[in-house]
């Protein structure tokens, strides 16, 4: 796991993990690094925003419940920021309420993963978001793609 001040000159894709639970943050970073990604940790929105001002991630894994913001607020802030609006966000949360999931997706998240998750599930979603050019960036784009395929 890299701190914001460390720099590498590799071709690895960078994933910013924004998770306030240190054990979960460390676990997600270890999974990412084992799978060939570069990970950067943040434990709240304020520190994540500072990191992103200097280090542009390829993907953000975002815990819905942070000490200083909720996932929907963070997604809205990211989608309004010119430099960050194209960075895909996957919300990761133990909350299983449909309104929480929907508010995240409507605010700009491309996926919602429930905790606990499996190693394979996390990497599948990360790869899908980073490696596939056709992944929709919003729920509305996904609905549009689905309806075009079916009708």
Rosetta blueprint (number, residue, H / E / L):
1 X L
2 X E
3 X L
4 X L
5 X L
6 X L
7 X L
8 X L
9 X L
10 X L
11 X L
12 X L
13 X L
14 X E
15 X E
16 X E
17 X E
18 X E
19 X L
20 X L
21 X L
22 X H
23 X H
24 X H
25 X H
26 X H
27 X H
28 X H
29 X H
30 X H
31 X H
32 X H
33 X H
34 X H
35 X L
36 X L
37 X L
38 X E
39 X E
40 X E
41 X E
42 X E
43 X L
44 X L
45 X H
46 X H
47 X H
48 X H
49 X H
50 X H
51 X H
52 X H
53 X H
54 X H
55 X L
56 X L
57 X L
58 X L
59 X E
60 X E
61 X E
62 X E
63 X E
64 X L
65 X E
66 X L
67 X L
68 X L
69 X L
70 X E
71 X H
72 X H
73 X H
74 X H
75 X H
76 X H
77 X H
78 X H
79 X H
80 X H
81 X L
82 X L
83 X L
84 X L
85 X L
86 X L
87 X L
88 X E
89 X E
90 X E
91 X E
92 X E
93 X E
94 X L
95 X L
96 X L
97 X L
98 X H
99 X H
100 X H
101 X H
102 X H
103 X H
104 X H
105 X H
106 X H
107 X H
108 X L
109 X L
110 X L
111 X E
112 X E
113 X E
114 X E
115 X L
116 X L
117 X L
118 X L
119 X H
120 X H
121 X H
122 X H
123 X H
124 X H
125 X H
126 X H
127 X H
128 X H
129 X H
130 X H
131 X H
132 X L
133 X L
134 X L
135 X L
136 X L
137 X L
138 X L
139 X H
140 X H
141 X H
142 X H
143 X H
144 X H
145 X H
146 X H
147 X H
148 X H
149 X H
150 X H
151 X L
